[in-house]
Amino acid sequence: MKHYEQVSNMAITGSGSLAISLSVFVISAAFLPKGKFFVEGQNLATDNVSVIEGEMATISCRVKNNDDSVIQLLNPNRQTIYFKNFRPLKDSRFQLVNFSDNELRVSLSNVSLSDEGRYVCQLYTDPPQEAYADITVLVPPGSPIIESREDVVSEGNETELTCTAIGSKPAASIRWMKGEEELTGETTVEETYDRMFTVSSRVRFSVTKEDDGVPVDCIIDHPAAKDLLAQRNLEVQYKPEVKIVVTYPEGLPREGDNLDLTCIAEGKPHPHQINWLRVDEDVPPHAVVTGSDLYIENLNKSYNGTYRCVASNAVGEAYDDYILYVYDSRAGEGAPQKIDHAVIGGVVAVVMFAILCALIVLGRYFARHKGTYFTHEAKGADDAADADTAIINAEGGHNNTDEKKEYYI
C-alpha cells in the first residue's frame, strides 16, 4: 500500500512522467506473484482512432491470455492516464469505460487538436509489452464560399468561378457540377500555421443561352463532413429569338385581303427595339406598324416580297422573314391549291376495297356455276361410243339426232 500511495501522490502532483512511469513499474512488480514472468502467448493489442474535433474518442487496450499482469494507458507525453482502474492524471475528460483482466477501455470527450498523437498501452510483463493507438483529430471545413468573376455573362463568353473551403484537417477535396455535367477545376492547397488547410478550386467554361438559370455546385468531400456544398445559379444574357406569326388571314393571302403579322421576340435582356422592313424595297406606304405588329390593308400583287422583323438587345440582334405572295382573288386561278393527302389516301383506299369486293363476288359466282354448262353430248357421254350416240342417249331417241347435233357448238 505504501508503494501505491507513492505513485498516486507523484501522479497527482505532476512530478514528471518519468518518475510516474518508474514508480508504476515498481508497483506493478510488487503486484506480480513471486517468480511471475511473461507468459508466451500473452498478447497486447489496440486500435488507431479517428475522431472529429469536439466529439468523443475511445481507446481500448486489450490482452489475450492475460496472467494478471497490470495494464496501464499513457498519453503522447508518456504521462499515465490510467493505471488499472485508477486515473492519476487530473483530466476529467478521461473516463473509465471498462476495466477487466483482459481490457482497459478509456473514453476522451471533447477532443481537440492538442489531444492528437500516439497513446501507449502498456502491459507489465517480463519484458514489458507496448501497443500504440494513434488518435487523429479531424476538423471539418467551414461552409464553402463561391465567388464569380462576373455576376452576369453573355452567351458565347467564358465565365470563371472560385470555391474556397477554409480551416479543415486533413485538406478537403472539391468537385464541381454544372447541372448534371461534372466540371474539372484547378485546385490549390495551403497549410496554415495551426496545422489546418485551406483549399481553393477554380473552374472556367463557356456559356450558352441554355445555361441561363442552371445551378453550379461546389461540393466538398471531407471525412468529417457530409452534404457540404455551395451553389450559384448562372445568369446568362443572350440575343433575341425572333418568330413571325400570321394572325390574319388563316389561309392563303389573296387580292383584296388584309394581312396582319405579329413579331414575337424573346431575349435576355428583353429586346428593347423591334423594327419591320421590306427586304430590298420600301414598306407599302399605307402599311401600319404598331409595336411588334405589321398590318396591311387591301393586298395586291405589288406588295409581294420579303418582310423582315428585326429585334435587338444589349447582346445583339436577330430577325425572322415572312415571304408574301398575293394570289388571285378568283378561286382556283393563279394559286396552287392545297393537297389534302389524307383525303386522297382515303379515296384510294375506298376504291381498292370496292375492287377487291367485286373480285371476291365474281370468284364465288363462277365457282358456284362451274360444271353446269355442258354440251348436249356430255349429257349422254357416259354410255356413248361417239358424239352422235351421246346426243341420242341424252335426248332419249334417234329421231332427233340431226337436231341434237346442231346444238353442239
DOTORDO-698022 format. One record per residue (C-alpha): residue in one letter; chain; x, y, z. Coordinates in pm, 1 decimal, padded with zeros to 6 digits. Each point is the difference from the previous one (the first is absolute). Layout:
<recs>
  code  unit        c1        c2        c3
     a     A         X         Y         Z
...
</recs>
This chain:
<recs>
  code  unit        c1        c2        c3
     m     A   00000.0   00000.0   00000.0
     k     A   00286.9   00236.3   00061.4
     h     A   00120.8  -00049.1  -00355.0
     y     A  -00351.7   00064.8  -00135.0
     e     A  -00031.8   00323.9   00199.0
     q     A   00338.5   00114.6  -00126.3
     v     A  -00107.8  -00039.9  -00362.7
     s     A  -00328.7   00178.4   00057.8
     n     A   00167.9   00297.4   00166.6
     m     A   00259.4   00036.0  -00272.4
     a     A  -00261.2  -00016.5  -00279.5
     i     A  -00233.0   00248.1   00166.3
     t     A   00273.6   00252.4   00070.0
     g     A   00123.5  -00027.9  -00359.7
     s     A   00359.1  -00068.5   00105.7
     g     A   00086.9  -00130.0  -00345.6
     s     A  -00089.5  -00278.2  -00237.0
     l     A   00333.1  -00175.1   00048.1
     a     A  -00046.0  -00022.1   00376.9
     i     A  -00358.2  -00121.5  -00044.5
     s     A   00098.3  -00269.1  -00245.2
     l     A   00284.0  -00122.0   00224.2
     s     A  -00223.7  -00004.3   00308.3
     v     A  -00274.9  -00182.9  -00185.2
     f     A   00252.9  -00254.9  -00113.8
     v     A   00103.4  -00055.6   00363.1
     i     A  -00364.0  -00037.7   00100.2
     s     A  -00072.4  -00244.0  -00280.4
     a     A   00297.3  -00209.3   00107.6
     a     A  -00134.6  -00003.6   00354.5
     f     A  -00339.0  -00117.7  -00124.0
     l     A   00148.0  -00286.0  -00202.1
     p     A   00024.9  -00336.1   00177.9
     k     A   00350.3  -00100.7   00099.0
     g     A   00178.2  -00153.9  -00295.3
     k     A  -00274.7   00114.9  -00248.9
     f     A   00139.3   00068.5  -00345.7
     f     A  -00138.1   00070.4  -00346.5
     v     A  -00205.9  -00293.7  -00119.0
     e     A   00039.8  -00084.8  -00366.1
     g     A  -00325.0   00063.2  -00191.2
     q     A  -00102.6   00298.0   00212.2
     n     A  -00065.7   00265.9  -00266.2
     l     A  -00080.0   00371.3   00035.0
     a     A  -00202.6   00177.6  -00269.9
     t     A  -00170.2   00331.9  -00068.2
     d     A  -00143.1   00200.1  -00293.4
     n     A   00061.3   00335.2  -00162.2
     v     A  -00277.7   00252.0   00047.5
     s     A  -00130.5   00278.8  -00227.4
     v     A  -00231.2   00247.9   00166.3
     i     A  -00162.6   00327.4  -00100.8
     e     A   00102.6   00299.9   00203.5
     g     A  -00234.7   00050.0   00294.4
     e     A  -00123.2  -00359.1   00001.6
     m     A   00104.0  -00302.2   00208.2
     a     A   00285.3  -00245.9  -00058.6
     t     A   00029.5  -00341.6   00158.4
     i     A   00330.0  -00184.6   00054.7
     s     A  -00006.3  -00371.3   00071.1
     c     A   00301.0  -00192.1   00135.8
     r     A  -00074.1  -00372.2  -00037.9
     v     A   00192.3  -00301.3   00129.5
     k     A  -00030.3  -00354.2  -00122.8
     n     A   00085.4  -00274.5   00250.3
     n     A   00071.2   00244.3   00282.0
     d     A   00179.6  -00143.6   00304.2
     d     A  -00105.4   00279.7   00237.3
     s     A   00260.0   00240.0  -00137.8
     v     A  -00069.7   00369.6   00057.9
     i     A  -00137.0   00215.2  -00288.6
     q     A   00046.8   00373.7  -00020.2
     l     A  -00064.4   00275.0  -00256.2
     l     A   00243.4   00287.6  -00071.3
     n     A  -00055.6   00320.9  -00196.0
     p     A   00235.4   00121.7  -00278.8
     n     A   00215.2   00168.7   00267.7
     r     A   00040.6  -00335.3   00176.2
     q     A  -00212.5   00112.8   00292.0
     t     A  -00216.2  -00267.5   00161.4
     i     A  -00368.2   00050.6  -00075.7
     y     A  -00125.1  -00320.7   00162.8
     f     A   00180.9  -00257.4   00206.4
     k     A  -00234.6  -00295.8   00018.8
     n     A  -00325.2   00174.2   00102.1
     f     A   00167.0   00298.5   00168.5
     r     A   00044.4   00336.3  -00179.8
     p     A   00310.8   00188.6   00122.2
     l     A  -00036.8   00268.9  -00268.3
     k     A  -00231.2   00279.0   00107.6
     d     A  -00186.7   00044.0  -00327.2
     s     A  -00368.3  -00074.0   00050.2
     r     A  -00053.3  -00038.9  -00373.3
     f     A   00154.2  -00348.1   00039.5
     q     A  -00249.6  -00248.7   00140.1
     l     A   00022.8  -00371.4   00065.6
     v     A  -00238.4  -00193.4  -00222.9
     n     A   00105.9  -00355.2   00082.8
     f     A   00263.0  -00166.9   00211.6
     s     A   00063.2  -00373.4   00020.6
     d     A   00286.9  -00245.9  -00015.3
     n     A  -00019.5   00012.0  -00379.6
     e     A  -00086.2   00362.4  -00077.1
     l     A   00058.1   00359.9   00104.5
     r     A  -00234.3   00224.4  -00193.5
     v     A   00010.2   00379.0   00045.8
     s     A  -00204.5   00277.2  -00163.6
     l     A   00117.8   00353.8  -00074.6
     s     A  -00275.2   00259.0  -00046.9
     n     A   00008.5   00337.9  -00173.4
     v     A   00308.6  -00090.6  -00200.8
     s     A   00215.9   00287.3  -00123.6
     l     A   00300.4   00022.9  -00230.7
     s     A   00232.0  -00000.1   00302.4
     d     A  -00116.5  -00352.4   00082.7
     e     A   00130.9  -00138.2  -00326.8
     g     A   00295.7  -00235.6   00020.1
     r     A   00116.2  -00351.1   00091.1
     y     A  -00147.6  -00156.7   00315.6
     v     A   00172.3  -00298.3   00162.9
     c     A  -00154.4  -00314.2   00143.2
     q     A   00245.8  -00169.1   00237.8
     l     A  -00011.0  -00349.1   00140.8
     y     A   00241.2  -00070.8   00286.0
     t     A   00148.1  -00331.3  -00096.8
     d     A   00360.3  -00104.3  -00013.5
     p     A   00099.4   00156.5  -00229.0
     p     A  -00279.5   00268.0  -00008.0
     q     A  -00224.6   00023.7  -00308.1
     e     A  -00125.0   00314.0  -00171.4
     a     A  -00264.4   00063.8  -00264.5
     y     A  -00068.4   00336.3  -00164.1
     a     A  -00327.0   00174.8  -00079.9
     d     A   00028.3   00306.0  -00222.4
     i     A  -00277.3   00251.9   00054.3
     t     A  -00066.7   00208.8  -00311.7
     v     A  -00217.7   00306.5   00046.9
     l     A  -00214.0   00097.1  -00300.5
     v     A  -00107.5   00359.2  -00043.8
     p     A  -00278.0   00066.8  -00253.3
     p     A   00032.6   00308.2  -00219.7
     g     A  -00223.0   00299.5   00036.5
     s     A  -00283.4   00059.9  -00244.5
     p     A   00143.2   00028.7  -00353.5
     i     A  -00013.2   00333.8  -00176.4
     i     A  -00055.2   00045.8  -00376.8
     e     A   00121.8   00314.6  -00169.7
     s     A  -00045.2   00086.4  -00367.7
     r     A   00200.8   00226.6  -00223.3
     e     A  -00322.3   00163.9  -00119.4
     d     A  -00360.7  -00024.5   00110.3
     v     A  -00141.7  -00001.0  -00353.2
     v     A   00163.3  -00150.2  -00307.8
     s     A  -00099.8   00019.0  -00367.3
     e     A  -00051.1  -00312.5  -00208.4
     g     A   00315.1  -00121.7  -00174.3
     n     A   00224.8   00157.0   00262.9
     e     A   00203.0  -00175.7   00269.8
     t     A  -00075.1   00028.3   00368.8
     e     A   00214.8  -00088.0   00302.1
     l     A  -00109.1  -00122.6   00343.2
     t     A   00212.0  -00054.6   00312.2
     c     A  -00095.8  -00212.2   00300.6
     t     A   00188.5   00011.1   00332.9
     a     A  -00014.4  -00236.3   00298.8
     i     A   00174.5   00150.2   00305.6
     g     A   00147.0  -00162.4   00311.0
     s     A  -00018.7  -00375.0  -00044.3
     k     A   00212.8  -00292.9   00107.9
     p     A   00088.7  -00188.2  -00207.6
     a     A  -00028.1   00207.9  -00314.7
     a     A  -00341.8  -00019.0  -00165.0
     s     A  -00055.7  -00088.5  -00365.3
     i     A  -00231.3   00200.3  -00227.0
     r     A  -00219.2  -00118.1  -00287.4
     w     A  -00203.9   00208.1  -00246.5
     m     A  -00337.0  -00078.1  -00159.1
     k     A  -00181.2   00213.6  -00259.2
     g     A  -00346.9  -00146.0  -00007.2
     e     A   00065.1  -00368.7  -00075.1
     e     A   00343.4   00068.5  -00152.1
     e     A   00316.9  -00040.1   00205.9
     l     A   00264.4   00268.5  -00048.8
     t     A   00374.8  -00016.2   00059.7
     g     A   00153.2   00270.3   00215.7
     e     A   00351.3   00113.0   00089.7
     t     A   00067.0  -00060.3   00371.5
     t     A   00247.7   00167.9   00235.7
     v     A   00067.3  -00109.7   00361.2
     e     A   00150.2   00227.1   00265.3
     e     A   00105.2  -00117.4   00347.2
     t     A  -00046.1   00255.5   00277.5
     y     A   00206.2   00048.7   00313.9
     d     A  -00237.5  -00204.1   00218.3
     r     A   00030.0  -00318.0  -00211.3
     m     A  -00320.8   00080.9  -00182.9
     f     A  -00056.6   00014.1  -00374.6
     t     A  -00173.3   00242.3  -00232.7
     v     A  -00100.3  -00140.7  -00337.9
     s     A  -00105.0   00201.9  -00304.9
     s     A  -00124.2  -00122.0  -00336.4
     r     A  -00051.6   00205.1  -00315.3
     v     A  -00204.1  -00101.7  -00302.5
     r     A  -00043.2   00165.7  -00342.4
     f     A  -00251.3  -00076.6  -00274.9
     s     A  -00189.5   00164.0  -00286.3
     v     A  -00373.0   00058.2   00032.3
     t     A  -00295.8  -00018.4  -00234.9
     k     A  -00352.0   00132.9   00036.5
     e     A  -00106.2  -00347.6   00119.9
     d     A   00222.8   00053.4   00306.2
     d     A  -00213.1   00285.7   00128.7
     g     A  -00130.7  -00095.6   00344.1
     v     A   00199.8  -00324.7   00012.3
     p     A   00143.4  -00069.7   00350.4
     v     A   00374.4  -00043.9   00048.2
     d     A   00090.6  -00196.5   00314.7
     c     A   00326.0   00004.8   00193.6
     i     A   00002.0  -00332.2   00188.5
     i     A   00233.4  -00055.2   00296.1
     d     A   00128.8  -00350.4   00073.3
     h     A   00144.0  -00044.2   00349.8
     p     A  -00006.2  -00289.8   00251.5
     a     A  -00141.4   00230.3   00268.2
     a     A  -00276.1   00157.5  -00211.7
     k     A  -00298.8  -00119.4  -00202.9
     d     A  -00216.6   00178.3  -00256.8
     l     A   00212.1   00311.2   00014.9
     l     A  -00039.1   00214.9  -00312.1
     a     A  -00052.1   00348.5  -00134.1
     q     A  -00213.2   00086.1  -00302.4
     r     A  -00010.6   00281.9  -00251.6
     n     A  -00261.3   00035.1  -00276.8
     l     A   00138.3   00124.8  -00329.0
     e     A  -00144.0   00318.3  -00145.5
     v     A   00057.4   00004.2  -00375.2
     q     A  -00103.1   00275.4  -00238.0
     y     A  -00076.4  -00093.5  -00360.4
     k     A  -00116.4   00170.6  -00316.8
     p     A  -00369.1  -00014.1  -00098.8
     e     A  -00174.9  -00297.3  -00155.6
     v     A  -00245.4   00129.3  -00265.4
     k     A  -00304.6  -00162.9  -00159.9
     i     A  -00264.5   00151.4  -00231.3
     v     A  -00358.2  -00124.9   00048.3
     v     A  -00278.1   00058.6  -00256.3
     t     A  -00302.1   00122.5   00194.0
     y     A  -00213.6   00057.6  -00312.1
     p     A  -00099.0  -00146.0  -00246.7
     e     A  -00023.1  -00364.1   00099.5
     g     A   00051.4  -00128.5  -00354.5
     l     A   00188.1   00129.3  -00300.9
     p     A   00011.7   00379.6  -00036.5
     r     A  -00203.6   00114.1  -00302.8
     e     A  -00057.1   00326.2  -00172.1
     g     A  -00222.6   00223.3   00207.2
     d     A   00076.9  -00179.8   00328.5
     n     A   00157.3   00165.0   00301.9
     l     A   00329.1  -00125.3   00146.3
     d     A   00084.6   00005.9   00370.6
     l     A   00343.1  -00120.8   00116.3
     t     A   00126.0  -00019.1   00360.2
     c     A   00369.4  -00010.1   00091.7
     i     A   00077.2  -00204.2   00312.7
     a     A   00345.4   00075.4   00143.7
     e     A   00147.0  -00142.1   00320.8
     g     A   00347.6   00065.4   00139.3
     k     A   00195.5   00092.8   00310.7
     p     A  -00021.0   00286.4   00058.5
     h     A  -00337.6   00040.3  -00166.8
     p     A   00034.2   00152.7  -00349.7
     h     A  -00016.4   00375.0   00026.3
     q     A  -00068.2   00060.2  -00368.3
     i     A  -00204.3  -00177.4  -00270.1
     n     A   00002.3   00124.4  -00360.9
     w     A  -00187.1  -00106.7  -00315.0
     l     A   00148.9   00035.7  -00346.0
     r     A  -00044.8  -00132.6  -00351.6
     v     A   00314.0  -00155.8  -00141.9
     d     A   00135.0   00196.3  -00301.6
     e     A  -00317.7   00210.6  -00021.0
     d     A  -00197.8   00253.0   00197.1
     v     A  -00285.1  -00103.2   00222.5
     p     A  -00335.9   00084.6  -00167.5
     p     A  -00092.8   00355.9   00088.7
     h     A  -00330.9  -00089.7   00164.6
     a     A   00150.0  -00283.9   00209.4
     v     A  -00050.1   00059.5   00371.9
     v     A   00263.7  -00103.7   00256.8
     t     A  -00119.4  -00013.0   00361.0
     g     A   00268.3  -00125.1   00236.4
     s     A   00068.8  -00357.1  -00109.3
     d     A  -00295.5  -00016.6  -00248.4
     l     A  -00002.2   00073.0  -00375.1
     y     A  -00339.8   00063.4  -00162.7
     i     A  -00064.2   00042.3  -00376.1
     e     A  -00348.5   00058.6  -00149.7
     n     A  -00133.6  -00094.0  -00343.1
     l     A   00284.6  -00217.8  -00122.2
     n     A   00107.5  -00006.5  -00362.2
     k     A   00285.1  -00165.3  -00184.2
     s     A   00218.3   00310.7   00017.5
     y     A   00042.6  -00073.3   00369.5
     n     A   00175.5  -00329.8  -00066.4
     g     A   00340.1  -00025.9   00166.1
     t     A   00189.0  -00095.5   00315.2
     y     A  -00106.1   00170.3   00321.4
     r     A   00249.4  -00012.3   00284.8
     c     A  -00036.6   00055.3   00374.1
     v     A   00324.9   00103.7   00172.8
     a     A   00032.6  -00006.5   00381.6
     s     A   00303.4   00113.5   00200.7
     n     A   00124.3   00022.3   00357.2
     a     A   00331.0   00067.7   00176.2
     v     A   00145.4  -00332.8  -00116.7
     g     A  -00085.9   00019.2  -00370.6
     e     A  -00277.1  -00015.4  -00256.1
     a     A  -00191.2  -00269.9  -00186.5
     y     A  -00276.9  -00012.1  -00262.3
     d     A  -00263.7  -00216.7  -00163.7
     d     A  -00139.4   00027.4  -00355.9
     y     A  -00348.6  -00039.6  -00147.8
     i     A  -00033.2  -00037.6  -00376.5
     l     A  -00324.0   00154.8  -00126.7
     y     A  -00154.7  -00128.0  -00323.9
     v     A  -00343.1   00140.6  -00082.0
     y     A  -00220.8  -00239.7  -00199.4
     d     A  -00285.6   00081.1  -00237.5
     s     A  -00332.4   00062.9   00165.0
     r     A  -00175.1  -00248.4  -00236.4
     a     A  -00005.7  -00344.9   00149.4
     g     A   00223.0  -00252.8  -00170.6
     e     A   00172.7   00250.7  -00233.0
     g     A   00360.4   00094.8   00044.2
     a     A   00025.6  -00171.3   00332.8
     p     A   00118.7  -00349.2   00067.4
     q     A  -00261.7  -00186.8   00201.8
     k     A   00086.9  -00177.7   00317.2
     i     A   00006.8  -00375.9  -00037.3
     d     A  -00158.7  -00191.7   00279.5
     h     A   00201.3  -00319.1  -00008.3
     a     A  -00219.2  -00157.7   00263.7
     v     A  -00314.1   00041.9  -00217.0
     i     A   00176.4  -00137.3  -00307.4
     g     A   00122.6  -00297.9   00198.4
     g     A  -00352.6  -00067.1   00125.1
     v     A  -00149.2   00008.7  -00351.0
     v     A   00264.5  -00237.8  -00132.2
     a     A  -00064.4  -00237.9   00288.7
     v     A  -00377.3  -00003.2  -00070.9
     v     A   00053.1  -00068.0  -00371.3
     m     A   00240.6  -00285.2   00068.5
     f     A  -00241.5  -00148.9   00252.5
     a     A  -00286.8   00013.2  -00253.8
     i     A   00212.4  -00172.3  -00264.9
     l     A   00102.4  -00270.3   00244.1
     c     A  -00363.8  -00063.3   00097.4
     a     A  -00102.6  -00027.4  -00367.2
     l     A   00272.7  -00252.7  -00067.6
     i     A  -00109.9  -00208.8   00295.8
     v     A  -00369.9   00001.5  -00114.4
     l     A   00088.3  -00096.9  -00356.7
     g     A   00228.9  -00276.4   00118.6
     r     A  -00270.5  -00152.5   00216.0
     y     A  -00258.2   00025.9  -00283.4
     f     A   00215.5  -00186.5  -00250.0
     a     A   00091.5  -00259.5   00259.0
     r     A  -00369.0  -00069.7   00071.6
     h     A  -00099.5  -00047.7  -00371.4
     k     A   00302.7  -00197.4  -00104.9
     g     A  -00097.1  -00325.4  -00189.1
     t     A  -00370.0   00091.1  -00069.4
     y     A   00057.2   00105.6  -00359.3
     f     A   00054.8  -00322.8  -00185.5
     t     A  -00034.0  -00074.0  -00372.9
     h     A  -00283.7  -00225.4  -00091.6
     e     A   00246.5  -00276.9  -00072.0
     a     A   00116.8   00011.0   00356.1
     k     A  -00344.2  -00086.2   00133.0
     g     A   00015.0  -00348.1  -00154.4
     a     A   00370.4  -00039.9  -00023.9
     d     A   00026.0  -00262.4   00269.3
     d     A  -00148.5  -00281.5  -00216.3
     a     A   00071.7   00133.9  -00352.2
     a     A   00269.2  -00121.0  -00233.6
     d     A   00007.7   00324.4  -00196.8
     a     A  -00150.2   00351.0  -00003.6
     d     A  -00305.7  -00097.2  -00207.5
     t     A  -00088.1  -00279.3   00239.4
     a     A   00046.8   00234.6   00293.0
     i     A  -00255.3   00243.1  -00141.1
     i     A  -00250.0  -00280.5  -00060.3
     n     A   00052.5  -00134.1   00352.9
     a     A  -00033.0   00347.6   00151.4
     e     A  -00339.2   00073.2  -00167.0
     g     A  -00135.9  -00349.5   00014.3
     g     A  -00038.4  -00083.6  -00371.4
     h     A   00149.2  -00026.9  -00351.0
     n     A  -00259.3   00212.4  -00167.4
     n     A   00140.0   00315.9   00132.3
     t     A   00360.7  -00079.6  -00083.0
     d     A   00043.0   00260.6  -00266.0
     e     A  -00159.3   00270.7   00213.4
     k     A   00208.8  -00091.4   00300.6
     k     A   00318.7   00017.7  -00199.0
     e     A  -00079.9   00356.9  -00087.5
     y     A   00021.7   00095.8   00369.5
     y     A   00351.7  -00114.9   00033.4
     i     A   00204.1   00309.1  -00049.8
</recs>
